[in-house]
């Protein structure tokens, strides 16, 4: 795995590591994210050097971090999982899943074990020990493609959404699902930071449903009608093209990513539209989860439109900022900014980069985020800005 130094790979960063500062904690040396958000720059490019014979670079399908923010994991269209050391800015391990394919790879609360969805053979979710690439168990039951995996913030539980019109609740300690919801086209799910609430996005009905984890078998306690809230702003992507569902760390806001010209920032309690986060150049080339079946047998492809991703936008750890990838550059919105009367909020900053950022994920512990399309890019604040 080769890494390419970029503009900020200066000598003071050290030969083997990146000068990464924590986002959270009481240490006075910690950088306040609001002070450095505008200074993030692409710092290191990691390109797969195991792709030989003129074959195209595979597409990154997902990015995730372990709880400590020390490890970053990707799943890719060539049916591999790649694990990177964040502090040292280097590739650490490759894992293969050629038989079943792989997407939506997520760390459990033990950094040496992961779950991921299959892309062929069947629709089972697989639980893998990364130290020896051995399966711990399979989670079977879905009869359609899995479109989302969401790990509980404080336990071994997780949620899966599927083309089979079900949402299933799982415990990693047993292969049988613990609960099931029958919903129309449940494409995305997310836990709130307390782990007491989860949300399910159903694009074909234009709704987001909020459930009490302890009473998930009862009706949702809130139904957010996206069609009603946002029809004056976005008519094209009210019932399709939903790319990401994410709670802010304070639990007050809910982010719904779309393929269109903006993302939707919602009040997590009232369901009202706080702001339409406008993307002047529109979305990326990837499909939204559930809108593509991928390619048969995991065949390599040069068209990114054959693949979806784990999300092209997310909250920063402080819950104040939202970042989004585009076909060029990364956009940042300050959600504390007051949008105009029409609720359309323009980006606060544009972070320049010539590469497409189809997959985006902010580190939960450090002032660090990563973007990817075919290459993986590490972003850090510029200490000289």
C-alpha positions in Angstrom: 0.0 0.0 0.0 1.6 3.2 -1.1 1.0 6.6 0.5 1.6 9.8 -1.3 2.8 12.9 0.6 0.7 15.9 -0.1 0.9 19.7 0.6 0.9 19.3 4.4 3.3 16.4 4.7 6.0 18.7 6.1 9.1 17.5 8.1 7.6 18.6 11.5 5.0 15.9 11.1 7.7 13.3 11.7 8.8 10.6 9.4 6.3 7.9 10.5 3.3 9.7 11.8 0.8 12.5 11.5 0.4 15.3 13.9 -3.2 14.5 14.9 -4.8 16.4 17.8 -7.8 15.2 19.8 -11.2 16.6 19.2 -12.7 15.7 22.6 -11.4 15.9 26.2 -10.2 18.5 28.8 -6.6 18.7 27.7 -5.8 22.4 27.1 -3.6 21.4 24.1 -6.7 20.1 22.3 -7.7 22.1 19.3 -11.3 23.4 19.4 -12.8 22.2 16.1 -14.5 25.5 15.4 -11.0 27.1 15.4 -9.5 24.8 12.8 -12.5 23.6 10.7 -11.8 26.0 7.9 -8.1 24.9 7.7 -8.5 21.2 6.9 -6.4 20.2 3.9 -5.9 16.9 2.1 -2.7 15.6 3.9 -2.0 12.1 2.8 -3.2 10.1 -0.2 -3.2 6.3 0.2 -3.4 4.3 -3.0 -3.7 0.6 -3.4 -0.4 -0.7 -4.7 -1.6 -4.3 -4.9 -3.6 -3.5 -8.0 -1.5 -4.7 -10.9 -1.5 -5.3 -14.7 -3.3 -2.1 -15.5 -6.4 -3.0 -13.7 -8.5 0.0 -12.5 -8.3 1.0 -8.8 -11.4 -0.4 -7.0 -14.0 1.9 -5.5 -14.2 2.5 -1.8 -17.7 1.6 -0.6 -17.5 2.5 3.1 -15.3 4.1 5.7 -15.6 3.4 9.5 -13.5 4.0 12.6 -13.0 2.0 15.8 -14.2 3.5 19.1 -10.8 5.0 19.9 -10.4 6.6 16.5 -7.1 4.8 16.1 -8.1 2.6 13.2 -9.8 3.4 9.9 -11.5 0.6 7.9 -12.7 0.6 4.3 -14.6 -1.9 2.2 -14.0 -1.9 -1.5 -15.5 -3.0 -4.8 -12.8 -5.6 -5.3 -14.2 -7.5 -2.3 -11.5 -6.5 0.2 -11.4 -4.8 3.6 -8.5 -2.5 4.2 -7.5 -1.3 7.7 -5.3 1.7 8.3 -3.5 3.2 11.3 -4.7 6.7 11.7 -2.0 8.2 13.8 0.8 6.8 11.7 -1.0 7.4 8.4 -0.2 4.0 7.1 -1.9 0.8 5.8 -2.0 -1.9 8.4 -3.9 -4.9 7.0 -5.8 -6.4 4.1 -8.6 -8.9 4.4 -10.3 -10.7 1.6 -14.0 -11.6 1.2 -14.0 -13.0 -2.4 -16.6 -15.6 -1.8 -19.3 -13.4 -0.4 -18.2 -9.9 -1.3 -18.2 -7.0 1.2 -19.8 -3.6 1.8 -20.9 -1.5 4.8 -18.0 -2.8 7.0 -18.4 -1.6 10.6 -16.3 -2.0 13.7 -18.0 -3.5 16.7 -16.9 -2.1 20.1 -14.0 -4.5 20.0 -11.5 -3.2 17.3 -10.5 -6.7 16.4 -13.9 -7.7 15.2 -16.2 -6.3 12.5 -19.5 -6.9 10.8 -20.3 -6.4 7.1 -22.9 -7.0 4.5 -22.5 -9.5 1.7 -22.8 -8.5 -2.0 -23.2 -12.0 -3.5 -24.0 -15.7 -2.6 -26.6 -14.6 0.0 -27.8 -11.7 2.1 -26.2 -12.7 5.3 -24.4 -10.3 7.6 -21.0 -11.6 8.6 -19.2 -11.2 11.9 -15.4 -11.4 11.4 -12.3 -11.6 13.7 -9.8 -9.4 12.0 -6.7 -10.9 13.7 -7.0 -14.2 11.8 -9.7 -13.4 9.2 -12.0 -16.0 10.7 -15.8 -15.8 10.9 -17.3 -15.7 14.4 -20.9 -16.2 13.1 -23.4 -15.3 10.4 -26.5 -13.3 10.8 -29.0 -14.8 8.4 -32.6 -14.0 7.6 -32.7 -11.1 5.2 -34.1 -12.1 1.8 -33.0 -9.0 0.0 -29.9 -6.8 -0.3 -28.8 -5.2 3.0 -28.6 -1.4 2.5 -27.5 -0.2 5.9 -25.8 -1.4 9.1 -26.0 0.8 12.3 -24.1 -0.2 15.4 -25.5 0.7 18.9 -23.3 3.3 20.5 -22.9 1.4 23.8 -23.7 -2.2 23.3 -23.2 -5.2 21.0 -26.5 -4.6 19.3 -26.9 -3.4 15.7 -29.6 -2.7 13.2 -29.8 -3.8 9.5 -32.1 -2.5 6.7 -32.8 -4.5 3.6 -34.5 -4.6 0.2 -36.8 -7.3 1.7 -38.8 -4.4 3.4 -37.6 -5.3 6.9 -35.5 -3.7 9.6 -33.9 -6.3 11.9 -32.4 -5.8 15.3 -29.5 -8.0 16.3 -27.2 -8.9 19.2 -23.7 -10.0 18.1 -23.8 -12.7 20.8 -26.5 -14.7 18.9 -27.1 -15.5 15.3 -30.9 -14.9 15.5 -32.4 -11.5 15.2 -33.9 -10.0 18.3 -36.6 -8.0 16.6 -38.1 -7.2 13.2 -40.0 -4.3 11.7 -42.0 -4.6 8.4 -41.6 -1.3 6.6 -41.8 -0.1 3.0 -38.3 0.4 1.6 -36.4 1.0 4.8 -33.0 2.1 3.3 -31.2 3.8 6.2 -31.0 3.6 10.0 -29.2 5.4 12.8 -29.0 5.3 16.5 -29.1 8.5 18.5 -26.0 9.1 20.7 -27.7 7.9 23.9 -28.7 4.6 22.2 -32.3 4.9 23.4 -33.8 6.0 20.0 -33.2 4.8 16.5 -34.4 6.3 13.3 -35.3 4.6 10.0 -35.5 6.4 6.7 -38.0 5.1 4.1 -37.5 7.2 0.9 -40.3 5.7 -1.2 -42.8 6.9 1.4 -40.9 10.1 2.1 -40.7 9.5 5.8 -38.2 9.1 8.7 -39.6 7.0 11.6 -38.3 7.4 15.2 -38.5 4.4 17.6 -37.9 3.9 21.3 -35.3 1.1 21.5 -37.2 -0.5 24.4 -40.5 -0.4 22.6 -39.5 -0.8 19.0 -42.4 -3.3 18.5 -44.9 -0.4 19.0 -45.6 2.4 16.5 -42.9 5.0 16.0 -43.2 7.9 18.5 -42.4 10.4 15.7 -42.9 10.3 12.0 -41.1 13.0 10.0 -42.8 13.8 6.7 -40.0 14.9 4.4 -42.4 15.5 1.6 -44.3 18.0 3.7 -41.3 19.6 5.3 -39.1 20.1 2.2 -41.4 20.1 -0.9 -40.9 23.9 -1.3 -37.1 23.4 -1.6 -36.4 20.1 -3.3 -39.0 18.4 -5.5 -36.7 15.8 -7.1 -35.2 14.0 -4.1 -38.0 13.9 -1.6 -38.7 10.2 -2.1 -35.5 8.9 -3.6 -31.7 9.4 -3.6 -31.3 9.4 0.2 -27.6 8.7 0.9 -27.1 9.1 4.7 -28.9 9.3 8.0 -27.0 10.6 11.0 -27.7 12.1 14.4 -25.6 14.9 15.8 -23.7 14.1 19.0 -26.1 16.1 21.2 -29.0 14.2 19.7 -30.8 17.5 18.7 -30.4 17.3 15.0 -30.8 14.7 12.3 -29.0 14.8 9.0 -30.5 13.3 5.9 -28.1 13.2 3.0 -29.4 13.3 -0.6 -28.0 12.9 -4.1 -29.5 16.2 -5.1 -28.4 19.8 -4.7 -28.5 19.7 -0.9 -28.8 17.8 2.4 -31.6 18.2 4.9 -30.8 19.3 8.5 -33.8 18.4 10.7 -34.9 19.0 14.3 -34.7 15.5 15.8 -37.5 16.3 18.3 -40.0 18.2 16.2 -39.1 16.8 12.8 -39.0 20.3 11.3 -36.6 21.5 8.7 -33.7 23.5 10.2 -31.8 24.1 7.0 -31.3 22.9 3.5 -27.6 22.5 3.2 -27.1 23.6 -0.4 -24.4 21.9 -2.6 -23.8 24.4 -5.5 -22.3 21.7 -7.7 -24.7 18.9 -6.8 -24.0 15.4 -5.6 -21.5 12.7 -6.3 -21.8 10.0 -9.0 -22.6 7.2 -6.6 -26.1 5.7 -6.3 -28.0 5.9 -3.1 -28.2 2.8 -0.9 -30.9 0.5 -2.2 -31.0 2.0 -5.7 -28.4 -0.3 -7.2 -27.8 -4.0 -6.9 -24.1 -3.5 -7.8 -22.5 -5.8 -10.4 -23.1 -9.5 -10.7 -20.5 -11.6 -9.0 -18.6 -8.5 -7.8 -17.2 -7.8 -11.3 -14.9 -4.9 -11.4 -16.3 -1.8 -13.0 -15.1 1.6 -14.1 -18.4 3.3 -13.6 -18.9 4.6 -10.1 -22.7 4.8 -10.7 -22.8 1.0 -10.3 -22.0 1.4 -6.6 -23.4 3.0 -3.5 -21.5 4.1 -0.4 -21.8 4.3 3.4 -22.5 8.1 3.0 -21.2 11.2 1.3 -21.9 13.5 4.4 -21.8 13.4 8.2 -21.7 15.5 11.3 -18.3 16.5 12.9 -17.9 15.1 16.4 -19.0 18.4 18.0 -22.4 18.2 16.2 -22.0 21.8 15.0 -20.5 21.2 11.6 -21.6 19.1 8.7 -19.2 18.0 6.0 -20.1 16.7 2.5 -18.2 15.3 -0.4 -18.9 16.4 -4.0 -17.4 15.6 -7.4 -14.7 18.1 -6.4 -13.9 19.8 -3.0 -15.4 19.1 0.4 -18.1 21.4 1.7 -18.6 22.5 5.3 -21.7 24.1 6.9 -21.8 25.7 10.3 -25.2 24.6 11.6 -25.2 27.4 14.1 -25.4 29.8 11.2 -28.9 31.3 10.8 -30.3 30.3 7.4 -32.3 32.9 5.5 -36.1 32.8 5.5 -36.1 30.2 2.7 -34.0 27.9 4.9 -31.4 27.4 2.2 -27.9 27.5 3.9 -24.9 28.0 1.6 -21.6 26.3 2.6 -19.6 28.2 5.2 -16.3 26.9 3.7 -15.2 25.0 0.7 -12.1 22.9 1.3 -10.3 22.5 -2.0 -9.5 19.1 -3.5 -9.5 18.0 -7.1 -10.7 14.4 -6.3 -14.2 13.3 -5.9 -15.3 12.6 -2.3 -18.0 9.9 -2.7 -17.5 8.5 0.8 -16.9 10.7 3.9 -16.3 10.0 7.6 -15.2 12.1 10.5 -13.0 10.6 13.2 -14.9 10.3 16.5 -11.9 11.2 18.6 -9.5 13.3 16.6 -9.5 16.4 14.4 -9.3 14.2 11.3 -11.6 13.1 8.6 -11.2 10.9 5.5 -12.7 10.9 2.0 -12.6 8.4 -0.8 -13.6 7.5 -4.2 -11.0 5.2 -5.6 -8.1 6.6 -3.5 -8.3 7.2 0.2 -7.5 10.7 1.4 -6.6 11.8 5.0 -7.5 15.4 6.0 -5.9 17.3 8.8 -6.0 21.0 9.9 -3.1 23.0 8.5 -1.1 24.2 11.5 0.2 27.1 9.6 -3.2 28.6 8.7 
